[in-house]
Every structure is written in structure tokens, then in C-alpha cells.
């Protein structure tokens, strides 16, 4: 399942449908009568590419959105459009295994979500869409292993935080070459910030998005990044959102600046943001929003090798604390009662060798104060310490817990400790906080070291700290997880030179992580 993409494969994936060179095939896809009945659509309906997500042993979600004018609402007529889809065992579609027709509806931005079932476990498939005589790019996806499969390996990439204005998404070009089986994206897919005249790549629009059309335009702009589009077309994504998909540091239905955003107005903004998120992500119908609510926490199984628990750390949380005493208030919750019990149950009854938790924000402690005393980021798990500590206690009884996080725009790899107030307490797990794809741009490394290195003695659980842009890559096997921190030399140019910053290892049955 692992290995690098060959140059020929890479050219095929980035070129999409063009390599098919088979217009006749497109014409034969539908009966002649159906062709005649179609009302032609504008050219370029597949401008946003294709994607897949949430793989199961027998299925996967296939996604596209019809948008010939992507930055201006989409440019589609106000009617339902039938979109055909095909799944094949080969990239030339000679061995079709599933096909059908989905309805691209205007009320969902003419997005298409096909929940394909009846596929074989642990297999690679190719897929494509067609409407109004136009073929989509070709996507490649992969199903999860058989539920009782206990061996083999899984190559997983961890990504987060891609700010359009801060740089190109060049780490995805290297990720494509590394050919992961699945990509876990833990938040900040878009940023809601206003366009900046000094930005490397300026946000569309004239201000922050508030309406559904504005959020659609912002997502569409991000989807036009060629490296992101190519990666979506190469492997299934498992996605969740953090704050910038809506509004910085929001909590539940409370905005960062409630004095400027009245409750009713913010609920309307949540409703628009969640719908746009659903419309642009390869997720199942269980994630169709209900007004200002969307169900995103879920669980995916990769045989008996790994269970992936995907959290939602935004919708159900209490408002952030503003003091140390507040951060230790036992009434504060990050997950809400129902999600907390769901996670605890999933950890306690897991049959998997590895129990992975995709958390949008960092779980390990970050003590910002040099010397005596503590100073925390209250938006992270440090601001919800009673609930965090409950999970760390639970981890002592969980087989091989590993937390995968984002948000920080830094690589921060840590041991998870039973009690951060006691430096001698037991190590109960490992956490990989992935750096950003582009957020913070090409950071000043000397300035970063000057700020952060003095904090290392107060955070002895930190195993690696770095400020380059990139992502994390994991090769998961029964005996252990081999991790690589993959970085690029720049995000200020459309192409970059990648490298391995560090290699780390988590041994099965031995909590914690080591640099190798």
C-alpha cells in the first residue's frame, strides 16, 4: 500500500481526464436519446476537480461540484442537473464495477456526493463524472482493509492549516509523490480573513465571508490550487473543521467578538459556513447540516490495524477560559457530553492495534511561561484541563493511543503525560501536532528559535519542535508507527524542494514517541 508515485503516474494524476484521449468514450457513455435531451451547460463545469473520502471496507464517498464560474457563485442554472459517475478497477475504465446517476441540486451548490458501496476491501479504484457532454478529471481512491484484517500496513498523511494568502500549497506536491493511502485533514481548510493587498495570493471578495455565496466563493478559490486538487484526486481524505472555516476561535454559537456579531447574525453565519463546508468536502449524508448544526465526529476502521476517531472540538465546547482558574474549571467541556461518551466508548471497546484520535487542537500541555508558574493557550486542550485529564487517565487502559492534531502552524511532537502538573508522571500516549500547509508562510527560523527554545525546559514532554511548512507522514504497522516530518523550503513559489526534517518512532505497547 505504500511507496512513491512514479513520474508517469504523477503526470496522469495531475492531467486528469485529458490523458484519456477518448472523446468517443464520453459520447458512448449515454444513449443517444439522453444526449439529445440534455440542455447544454456552460463549459468548465468540473473546474473544482474531484475528490473522495471516508473510506470503508466496501465503499467510499465520491465528490465533485459543478461550477463553471467558481468565484462568482458557481455559474450554474437554477435547476437540478443529473451527473453520471463511474468506478473502475483500471484507469482507462475498461473494467467498470459501479456506475450510476446522481443529482446535482442548486440548494447544495450543485455539489455531488456519491456514497458508493459494494466495492472490495483494500483495493485501488478509479472514478470520474460526466454531465452535458463534459468529462471530469479522473480520480483515484482506495477502500479500507477488511474489518478482520490484522496485518499489512497503512500509509497516512496528516495535514492542516492552509492559508491561501500566506503561500502556495506546495507540500501537497510532495505528498502526492509519497502516495499515502489516506489523508487526515484536521482543520482550517479555508481562512475567513479579509483580502490583503500585500498578500502573496489575495483572497477573493471584498471582506470576510458571512453569506452562503461568500463561503462558496472562498472554498472554490482554495479548490483551484493545483497541488491541492491533484492530491484530492489521488487519495481519499478524512476531513474535519476547526475555527477558520467559520470564524477565528469561535466556541459553539459564540463568536470571537460577540460585541460585533450578535447571536442571531452569528447563527446565520454558522449555517452558511457549515453548508459550504459540506458542499465542498467528500463526506457522507450524515454530515448534511441542519441549520447551524453539522454532525462531523465519526469513526473509521482500517481493519484491526487502526481505529480513527475524528473529533469535533468546536461545536459543542464551552466558551474559552480567560484565566488559569477558569482553565481548570471541571464544568468546562471541549467535546460535549454525548461526544465525550462516544469517544470513551470507542476507546474502551476498540479491537484495533492502534487507537488514533484526530483532534483539531493540541492535547499536550504548552506552558508558555519561562520559569515558575504556567501560562496556557486557552483555545487548546490546556483551556479544558479537567476533561483533558480525564482522557489522559483513560489512555492508561487504551491500547496504543496516538493523537493527531493541527492548529499551531508548528510541528510539536510530544509524549502525552498522565498529569502535566507532575513531571514524573507516567507517559500514556503520543501526540503529533502537524505543522501547517502554508499558514504563517516562510517563517523566520532564527526568530522562532529565539522565542520557543527558552520554553523547552518547562515542557520536557516535547520531543520535536519546528516551524517549517509541510505535513506528517505515517507508516502504520502492527509493531510500530514510523513517522516522517516532511517539509518544503518555501511556500512563496509555486514549486518547492521537499525534504525529511525528522524521523520518529512509536513502538506498540510502549507509550510515547522517540526521535530516531
C-alpha positions in Angstrom: 0.0 0.0 0.0 3.0 2.3 0.4 5.5 3.7 -2.0 6.3 6.8 -4.1 4.3 7.7 -7.2 6.2 7.2 -10.5 6.7 10.2 -12.8 4.2 8.6 -15.3 1.6 8.2 -12.5 2.1 11.7 -11.4 1.6 13.1 -14.9 -1.5 11.0 -15.2 -3.0 12.2 -11.9 -2.3 15.9 -12.5 -3.5 15.9 -16.1 -6.8 14.3 -15.0 -9.2 13.3 -17.8 -7.0 14.7 -20.5 -4.9 11.6 -20.6 -7.9 9.5 -21.6 -7.8 11.0 -25.0 -11.1 9.2 -25.7 -13.9 11.6 -26.7 -15.7 8.7 -28.3 -15.8 7.0 -24.9 -17.6 10.1 -23.4 -20.1 10.1 -26.2 -20.9 6.4 -25.7 -21.5 6.8 -22.0 -25.1 7.8 -22.5 -27.7 6.6 -25.1 -28.2 9.0 -28.0 -31.6 9.9 -26.8 -30.3 11.0 -23.5 -27.7 13.2 -25.2 -30.4 14.8 -27.3 -32.5 15.6 -24.2 -29.7 17.3 -22.3 -29.7 21.1 -22.0 -26.1 22.2 -22.6 -24.3 23.7 -19.6 -21.5 26.3 -19.7 -18.0 24.9 -20.4 -15.8 24.1 -17.5 -18.4 22.6 -15.1 -15.7 20.5 -13.4 -13.4 23.4 -12.6 -13.1 22.3 -9.0 -11.9 18.8 -9.7 -12.9 15.6 -7.9 -12.3 14.1 -4.5 -13.0 11.0 -2.4 -13.3 10.5 1.3 -14.2 8.5 4.4 -13.2 5.0 3.0 -14.9 1.9 4.2 -14.0 -1.7 3.5 -16.8 -1.8 0.9 -17.2 1.8 -0.2 -16.1 5.4 -0.4 -17.6 8.8 -0.9 -17.0 10.4 -4.4 -17.3 14.2 -4.7 -17.4 16.9 -7.3 -19.2 20.3 -7.6 -20.4 21.8 -10.9 -19.0 25.3 -11.1 -18.2 26.8 -14.5 -17.8 30.2 -12.8 -16.4 29.1 -9.4 -15.5 32.5 -7.9 -18.9 34.1 -8.7 -21.4 31.7 -7.1 -20.7 28.8 -9.4 -22.4 30.0 -12.6 -24.9 27.1 -12.8 -28.5 27.4 -13.9 -31.1 27.2 -11.1 -32.1 23.6 -11.8 -31.3 20.0 -10.8 -28.6 18.5 -13.1 -28.1 14.8 -13.5 -24.5 13.8 -13.2 -23.3 10.3 -14.2 -20.5 8.6 -12.3 -18.4 5.5 -12.9 -16.0 3.5 -10.8 -13.5 1.1 -12.4 -10.7 -1.2 -11.5 -8.4 0.4 -14.1 -7.5 3.9 -15.0 -8.8 3.5 -18.6 -12.3 2.4 -17.3 -12.3 -0.9 -19.2 -13.3 -2.8 -16.0 -16.3 -0.9 -14.7 -17.5 -2.1 -11.3 -20.1 0.5 -10.4 -22.0 3.3 -12.2 -25.0 5.5 -11.7 -26.5 8.9 -11.8 -26.5 11.5 -9.0 -28.5 14.7 -8.8 -26.6 18.0 -8.5 -29.1 20.2 -6.7 -28.9 24.0 -6.7 -29.8 24.1 -3.0 -26.4 22.4 -2.3 -24.4 24.4 -4.7 -24.6 21.7 -7.4 -22.3 19.6 -5.3 -22.3 15.8 -5.8 -21.8 13.3 -3.0 -21.9 9.6 -4.2 -21.7 7.1 -1.4 -20.5 4.1 -3.4 -20.9 0.7 -1.8 -20.3 -2.9 -3.0 -16.6 -2.4 -3.6 -13.8 -4.8 -2.5 -11.8 -4.2 0.6 -8.2 -2.8 0.4 -8.4 -2.1 -3.3 -7.5 0.8 -5.6 -10.2 2.2 -7.8 -10.6 5.0 -10.4 -13.6 7.2 -10.8 -15.0 10.0 -12.9 -18.1 12.1 -13.6 -19.9 13.2 -16.7 -22.6 15.7 -17.5 -23.7 17.7 -20.5 -21.1 16.0 -22.6 -18.2 17.1 -20.3 -15.9 14.7 -18.5 -14.4 15.4 -15.1 -10.8 14.7 -14.3 -10.1 11.1 -13.2 -9.7 10.4 -9.5 -8.0 7.5 -7.8 -9.2 6.2 -4.4 -8.8 3.3 -2.1 -11.1 1.3 0.2 -10.2 0.4 3.8 -9.0 -3.1 4.7 -11.3 -5.9 5.6 -12.8 -5.5 9.1 -10.9 -8.6 10.4 -7.6 -7.9 8.7 -4.9 -7.5 11.3 -1.7 -7.3 9.3 -0.4 -5.2 6.5 0.4 -1.5 6.7 -1.3 1.8 6.3 0.3 5.0 5.0 -1.4 8.0 6.4 -0.7 11.7 5.9 -1.7 14.4 8.4 -2.4 17.9 7.1 -3.9 21.2 8.4 -4.0 25.0 8.2 -3.7 26.1 4.5 -4.0 29.9 4.3 -4.3 31.0 0.7 -2.9 34.4 1.4 0.2 33.1 3.1 1.5 30.9 0.3 1.1 28.2 -2.3 0.1 24.7 -1.1 3.4 23.2 -2.2 3.6 20.5 0.5 0.8 18.6 -1.4 3.1 18.1 -4.4 5.5 16.1 -2.2 2.5 14.3 -0.5 1.4 13.2 -3.9 4.8 11.7 -4.6 4.7 9.9 -1.2 1.4 8.3 -2.2 -0.5 7.9 1.1 -3.4 5.6 1.4 -5.5 8.2 3.2 -5.1 11.9 4.1 -6.4 13.1 7.5 -7.1 16.9 7.4 -7.8 18.2 10.9 -8.9 21.8 10.2 -8.5 25.3 8.7 -9.2 24.2 5.2 -10.0 27.8 4.3 -9.4 31.1 6.2 -12.2 33.6 6.6 -9.8 36.6 6.7 -10.4 39.6 4.5 -8.4 40.1 1.3 -5.0 41.7 1.9 -3.4 43.9 -0.7 0.1 42.8 0.5 -0.7 39.0 0.4 1.2 36.6 -1.8 -2.1 35.3 -3.1 -5.1 37.6 -2.4 -8.4 36.3 -1.1 -11.3 36.7 -3.4 -14.2 39.0 -2.4 -14.1 42.3 -0.5 -14.3 41.2 3.1 -14.8 38.2 5.4 -17.4 35.7 4.2 -20.8 35.8 6.0 -23.3 34.5 3.5 -23.5 31.1 1.8 -22.5 32.5 -1.6 -19.4 34.2 0.0 -18.3 31.0 1.7 -18.9 29.1 -1.5 -16.6 31.5 -3.4 -13.9 31.2 -0.7 -14.0 27.4 -0.8 -13.9 27.5 -4.6 -10.8 29.7 -4.6 -9.0 27.2 -2.4 -10.1 24.3 -4.5 -8.4 25.9 -7.5 -4.9 25.4 -6.0 -3.4 22.8 -8.4 -1.4 20.8 -5.8 -4.4 20.5 -3.5 -6.6 19.5 -6.5 -4.1 16.8 -7.5 -3.9 15.4 -4.0 -7.6 15.2 -3.7 -7.7 13.3 -7.0 -5.1 10.8 -5.8 -6.3 9.6 -2.3 -9.3 9.7 0.0 -9.4 12.4 2.6 -10.9 12.3 6.1 -11.7 15.8 7.0 -12.9 17.9 9.9 -13.0 21.6 10.6 -11.5 23.9 13.2 -12.3 27.6 13.6 -11.3 29.4 10.4 -13.8 27.5 8.3 -16.3 29.8 10.2 -14.6 32.5 12.5 -11.4 32.6 14.5 -11.6 31.0 17.9 -15.4 30.6 17.9 -16.9 28.2 20.5 -20.3 26.6 19.8 -22.6 29.5 18.9 -20.3 32.2 20.5 -18.1 34.2 18.1 -14.7 35.5 19.0 -16.2 39.1 19.1 -19.8 38.8 20.4 -19.9 42.6 20.8 -19.6 42.8 17.0 -21.5 39.7 16.0 -25.0 39.4 17.6 -26.1 35.9 18.3 -28.7 35.7 15.5 -26.3 37.0 13.0 -23.6 34.5 14.1 -26.1 31.6 13.9 -26.8 32.6 10.3 -23.1 32.7 9.6 -22.6 29.2 11.1 -25.5 28.0 9.0 -23.8 29.3 5.8 -20.4 28.1 6.8 -21.4 24.6 7.6 -23.4 24.2 4.5 -20.5 25.4 2.3 -18.2 23.0 4.2 -20.4 20.1 3.4 -20.8 21.2 -0.2 -17.0 21.1 -0.7 -16.0 18.1 1.3 -16.1 14.3 0.4 -18.3 13.4 3.3 -21.4 11.2 3.7 -25.1 12.4 4.0 -24.8 12.1 7.8 -22.9 15.4 7.6 -25.8 17.3 5.8 -26.2 20.3 8.0 -29.3 21.1 10.0 -29.2 24.9 10.2 -26.3 25.9 12.4 -25.5 22.2 13.3 -23.5 19.6 11.5 -22.5 16.1 12.6 -18.8 15.6 12.0 -17.4 13.4 14.7 -17.2 9.9 13.4 -15.2 6.7 13.5 -13.4 5.0 10.7 -11.8 1.5 10.8 -8.8 0.3 9.0 -9.1 -3.4 9.7 -7.8 -4.4 13.1 -4.7 -2.3 12.5 -6.1 1.1 13.3 -9.3 2.8 14.5 -9.5 6.5 13.7 -11.8 8.7 15.9 -12.4 12.0 14.3 -13.4 14.7 16.8 -15.3 18.0 16.6 -13.7 20.3 19.0 -15.7 23.5 18.0 -19.5 22.9 18.0 -20.0 21.5 21.5 -17.4 23.3 23.6 -17.9 25.8 26.4 -16.6 29.3 25.8 -12.9 29.6 26.3 -11.5 30.3 29.7 -9.7 33.6 30.4 -7.6 32.6 33.4 -5.7 29.7 34.9 -8.5 29.0 37.4 -11.0 29.1 34.6 -9.0 26.6 32.5 -9.2 24.2 35.5 -13.0 24.5 35.9 -14.4 21.0 35.8 -17.7 22.2 34.3 -15.9 23.3 31.0 -16.2 20.8 28.1 -14.4 20.6 24.8 -16.5 17.8 23.3 -19.9 18.0 25.0 -21.4 15.1 27.0 -22.5 13.0 24.0 -19.3 13.2 22.0 -17.2 12.6 25.1 -19.1 9.4 25.9 -18.9 8.3 22.3 -15.1 8.8 22.3 -14.6 7.0 25.7 -16.7 4.1 24.5 -14.8 3.8 21.2 -11.5 3.7 23.1 -12.7 1.2 25.7 -14.1 -1.3 23.3 -11.7 -1.0 20.4 -10.3 -4.2 18.8 -7.7 -2.2 16.9 -3.9 -2.4 17.5 -3.7 1.5 17.2 -6.2 3.9 18.5 -5.9 7.2 16.7 -7.6 10.4 17.6 -7.9 13.2 15.1 -8.1 16.4 17.3 -8.2 19.8 15.7 -6.3 21.4 18.6 -3.3 20.3 20.7 -3.8 18.0 23.7 -0.4 18.0 25.3 0.5 20.9 27.5 2.1 24.1 26.2 3.5 26.1 29.0 4.3 29.5 27.5 5.9 30.9 30.7 9.6 30.5 31.2 10.4 29.5 34.7 8.0 29.3 37.6 4.3 29.3 37.0 2.1 28.3 34.0 0.7 30.2 31.0 -1.5 28.3 28.5 -3.3 28.7 25.2 -6.9 28.7 26.4 -8.3 27.8 23.0 -6.5 24.4 23.1 -7.0 21.5 25.4 -5.0 23.4 28.0 -8.1 25.5 28.5 -10.2 22.5 29.2 -8.0 20.7 31.6 -10.4 18.6 33.7 -11.8 17.0 30.5 -8.4 16.6 29.0 -7.0 15.0 32.2 -9.9 12.5 32.2 -8.9 11.3 28.8 -5.2 11.1 29.8 -6.2 8.9 32.7 -8.3 6.8 30.3 -5.3 6.4 28.0 -3.6 4.2 30.6 -6.2 1.5 29.7 -6.2 2.1 26.0 -4.1 0.1 23.5 -1.6 2.4 21.8 -3.3 5.8 21.8 -1.9 8.3 19.4 -3.4 11.8 18.9 -3.1 13.6 15.6 -3.6 17.4 15.8 -3.2 20.7 14.0 -3.9 24.4 14.6 -0.4 25.5 15.8 1.3 26.1 12.5 4.2 24.3 14.1 5.5 20.8 14.3 5.0 19.9 18.0 5.5 16.2 18.8 5.1 15.2 22.4 4.7 12.5 24.9 1.2 12.6 26.5 1.6 12.5 30.3 -0.9 11.3 32.9 -0.5 14.5 34.8 1.3 17.6 33.5 1.4 19.1 36.9 3.8 16.2 37.9 6.8 16.0 35.6 7.5 12.4 36.9 4.0 11.1 36.0 3.6 8.2 33.5 3.7 8.6 29.7 0.3 7.4 28.5 0.5 8.1 24.7 1.9 10.2 21.9 0.8 13.3 20.0 1.8 14.6 16.6 0.8 18.2 16.0 1.3 18.7 12.3 2.7 21.9 11.0 0.7 24.0 8.5 0.5 23.5 4.8 1.0 27.3 4.2 -0.2 29.3 7.3 2.5 31.6 8.6 4.3 31.4 5.3 8.1 31.0 5.2 8.7 31.6 8.9 11.9 33.3 10.3 13.6 30.3 11.8 16.0 32.3 13.9 13.2 34.3 15.4 11.2 31.1 16.1 14.1 29.6 17.9 14.7 32.7 20.0 11.0 32.7 21.1 10.4 29.0 21.6 13.7 27.3 22.7 13.7 29.0 26.1 10.4 27.2 26.8 11.8 23.8 26.2 12.9 23.2 29.9 9.4 23.9 31.1 7.9 21.4 28.6 10.2 18.3 28.9 7.5 16.2 27.1 8.2 18.0 23.8 10.2 15.7 21.6 10.4 17.9 18.5 9.6 21.5 17.8 9.9 23.1 14.4 8.5 26.0 12.3 8.8 24.8 8.6 5.8 24.3 6.4 4.8 20.8 5.5 2.9 17.7 6.8 3.4 14.5 8.7 3.6 11.0 7.1 2.9 7.8 9.0 3.6 4.2 8.1 1.5 2.2 10.5 2.2 -1.5 11.1 1.4 -3.8 14.0 4.9 -3.4 15.5 5.0 0.3 15.4 4.4 3.6 13.6 7.2 5.1 11.6 6.7 8.9 11.2 8.3 11.4 9.0 8.1 15.2 9.3 8.1 16.3 5.6 8.8 19.9 5.0 9.4 22.2 2.0 11.9 25.0 1.6 9.3 27.6 0.6 5.6 28.2 0.0 6.3 31.6 -1.6 6.8 30.0 -5.0 4.5 27.6 -7.0 7.1 24.8 -6.6 9.4 23.8 -3.7 12.1 21.4 -2.7 10.9 18.8 -0.1 12.9 17.0 2.5 12.6 14.9 5.6 13.2 17.1 8.6 13.0 14.2 11.1 12.0 10.6 11.6 10.2 9.3 14.7 9.0 6.0 16.0 6.1 4.9 18.3 6.6 1.3 19.4 3.5 -0.8 20.0 3.0 -1.4 23.7 5.4 1.4 24.7 3.6 4.7 25.2 5.4 7.8 23.9 7.4 8.8 20.8 11.1 8.8 20.1 13.2 10.6 17.5 15.3 8.1 15.5 
